[in-house]
Each structure stands twice: as structure tokens, then as C-alpha cells.
Amino acid sequence: MLYAYGINFFLLLRFKEYIDWQKLWPLMVGALSGIRLGIYFLKNYEDVMTKKIVGIVVVVFASGIS
């Protein structure tokens, strides 16, 4: 994991002039809120219910229904 962080940091420094920060901020905000929501579900719900929710989400995205 530390190796991956190192590589990503190096790539960020190398390609930072190509990053459109105005478009990146909404993605970062959404990712942070999604991570918090995911951790909450993993900590507070049963294993079976979590597997059902993940299965439903995967099927919906794979089928193109949105």
C-alpha cells in the first residue's frame, strides 16, 4: 500500500499541469462522502445485508439501469 501511495504521489507531481482541478474537486467531495457512508454501512449492518446491497448495486450498474 505504501508503494502504491509513493507511485501515485510521483505521478501527481509529474502530471500536475495536466490536472483540471476545477473538475476534480466535485469528484473528491463525492468520494470522501461515499467513503464515509461505506464505512458506516460496513460497521453497523449485518454481513448478509451488506452483501445484498452490494449485489443489487452491481446488478443495477452492470445492467445500465440508472
N, C-alpha and C positions, 0 to 999 in steps of 0.2 A: 504494500500500500504506500509506503514512504517512497519507494522507487517511482510509482505512478505519479505521486504528487510532484516529485522532482522533475519528471519529464514534462508534466503539464505546466509547471511554472516556467521551465525553459522555453516551451513552445509559446506561452503567453508573452514572454519577453521578446522572443524572436518575431512574432507576428502581430504585435500590439498595434501597429499602424494600420492593419487591415480590419481591425475590430470596429464595428459600428456600435459604440457604447450607448447611443440613444435607443437602439433596438434591443440591446442586451439587458438593460435594466428591468423591463417588464418580465422577461424570462427569469431573471434572478429572483425577483419578488415572488413570482408564481412557484418557483422551485422551492424556495425557503418555506412558503406556507404549505406546500404539498408534502415536504419532508416532515414538518411538524405534525400535520394531520396523519401521515402514515405511521409515525412513531406512536402517536396517541392510540390509533387502532391496534397496533401490534401489542401495546402494553395492556390495553383494557378489554379486549374482546377475546372470546374463545378461539382456539385454533381452527375448529371446524368452520365457524362463521367467517373468519378471515380468509380461509381457502375458498369458500363460496363467493365472497365478494371479489376476490382476485380473479376467480374463474369467470364470473359474469363480466367483469371489466375487459378481460382478454377476449372473450367471445364477441362482445359488442364492438371493440376496436377492430378485431380481425374481420368481422362481417361488414364493416363500413357503415354501420348504423350510428348516427350521431344526431 
